[in-house]
Amino acid sequence: MKTVTVNQLKKELQELSPKDLAELCLKLAKYKKDNKEFLGYLVFESHDNTSFITDVKELMDAHFGELQSQSNLYYIKKSLRKLLRIINKYCKYIGDKALAAELHIYFCLKVKEAGIRIHKNQQLENMYNQELKKINTLISSLHEDLRHDYAGDLKKIII
């Protein structure tokens, strides 16, 4: 089966009635959990990104709270990778580089505050350095005023 282009989809969706469009959205949401989460974000949370960011930060706090009892670096690494996958997914939902930089900076700050010995494990150290590179890339694409604000936050998390 040939995949249609976004432009073709756009033209066809504009011709559909609102009822048919709603049915298609619901079918899409039933197909995959990620689609349902993204549709839920678009419908309920996209109008208020600050509260969404706050919710994501609370989710990170909960994950780091669970990590406090863990001493095995292998399980810490797996938990951090899982959390990064979640963060990256939410950054795609938001689509704003400033907010994505804020989430990644908060992640690195929580890693630093948790006292995770990232220098004891090369993979953890590489993961942290990749996050710093990602933050630098996001910050460099922002407006000069925002870039200056986030650069100050970035200095706090560099180990």
C-alpha positions in Angstrom: 0.0 0.0 0.0 1.4 3.4 -1.0 1.6 6.1 1.7 0.0 9.4 0.8 1.6 12.7 1.3 0.7 15.2 4.0 -0.6 17.6 1.3 -2.9 15.0 -0.1 -4.2 14.2 3.4 -4.8 17.9 4.1 -6.8 18.4 0.9 -8.9 15.3 1.6 -9.5 16.2 5.3 -10.7 19.7 4.3 -13.5 18.1 2.2 -14.8 15.9 5.1 -17.7 16.9 7.3 -16.9 17.6 11.0 -18.7 14.4 12.0 -16.6 12.2 9.6 -13.5 14.0 10.8 -14.3 13.3 14.4 -14.8 9.6 13.6 -11.4 9.5 11.9 -9.7 11.1 14.9 -11.4 8.5 17.2 -10.3 5.6 15.0 -6.8 7.0 15.0 -6.8 7.3 18.8 -8.0 3.7 19.2 -5.2 2.4 17.0 -2.2 3.3 19.2 -1.7 4.7 22.7 0.7 7.4 21.5 -2.0 8.7 19.1 -4.5 8.8 22.0 -2.0 10.7 24.2 -1.2 13.2 21.4 -4.9 13.7 20.6 -5.6 14.2 24.3 -2.8 16.8 24.5 -4.1 18.6 21.5 -7.7 18.7 22.7 -7.2 19.3 26.4 -3.7 20.7 27.2 -2.3 22.4 24.1 -3.9 25.8 25.1 -2.0 25.9 28.4 1.6 24.8 27.9 2.8 26.1 31.3 0.5 23.7 33.2 1.5 20.9 30.8 5.2 21.6 31.5 4.4 21.7 35.3 2.8 18.3 35.0 5.7 16.8 33.1 8.1 18.2 35.8 6.0 16.6 38.5 6.2 13.3 36.5 10.0 13.7 36.5 10.0 14.4 40.2 8.1 11.2 40.8 10.5 9.2 38.7 13.5 10.6 40.5 11.8 9.9 43.8 11.7 6.2 42.8 15.3 6.4 41.8 16.4 7.5 45.3 16.0 4.0 46.6 18.0 2.4 43.8 21.7 1.9 44.2 22.4 -0.3 41.1 23.7 1.9 38.3 22.3 -0.5 35.7 18.7 0.0 36.9 19.3 3.8 37.3 20.5 3.9 33.7 17.4 2.0 32.4 15.1 4.3 34.4 16.8 7.4 33.1 16.6 6.2 29.5 12.9 5.5 30.0 12.4 9.0 31.4 14.2 10.5 28.5 12.0 8.7 26.0 9.0 10.2 27.8 10.5 13.7 27.8 11.3 13.5 24.1 7.8 12.4 23.4 6.3 15.3 25.2 8.8 17.7 23.5 7.5 16.5 20.2 3.9 17.2 21.4 4.8 20.7 22.5 6.8 21.6 19.4 8.4 24.7 21.1 12.2 24.6 21.4 12.2 26.9 24.4 10.0 24.6 26.4 11.9 21.6 25.2 15.1 23.1 26.4 13.4 23.9 29.7 12.4 20.2 30.1 15.9 18.9 29.2 17.6 21.4 31.6 15.2 20.3 34.4 16.1 16.7 33.7 19.8 17.4 33.9 19.3 19.5 37.1 17.4 16.6 38.7 20.2 14.1 37.7 22.7 16.4 39.4 20.5 17.0 42.5 19.8 13.2 42.9 23.6 12.6 43.3 23.7 9.9 40.6 27.3 8.9 40.1 27.3 9.4 36.3 31.1 9.3 36.2 31.1 5.7 37.5 29.4 4.5 34.4 30.5 5.5 30.9 27.0 5.0 29.4 25.5 7.3 32.0 28.2 9.9 31.4 27.6 9.7 27.6 23.8 10.0 28.1 24.3 13.1 30.2 26.7 14.6 27.7 24.2 13.9 24.9 21.6 15.8 26.9 24.0 18.8 27.2 24.6 18.7 23.5 20.8 18.6 22.8 20.3 21.5 25.2 23.0 23.5 23.4 21.4 22.8 20.1 18.0 23.9 21.3 19.3 27.0 22.9 21.3 28.1 19.9 18.1 28.1 17.8 16.3 30.4 20.2 15.9 34.2 20.2 18.9 36.1 21.7 17.1 37.0 24.9 15.9 33.5 25.6 19.3 32.1 24.7 20.9 34.3 27.4 18.3 33.1 30.0 18.8 29.4 29.2 22.6 29.8 29.0 22.6 30.8 32.7 20.5 27.7 33.5 22.9 25.5 31.4 25.9 26.7 33.5 24.2 25.4 36.6 24.0 21.8 35.3 27.4 21.4 33.7 29.3 18.9 35.9 
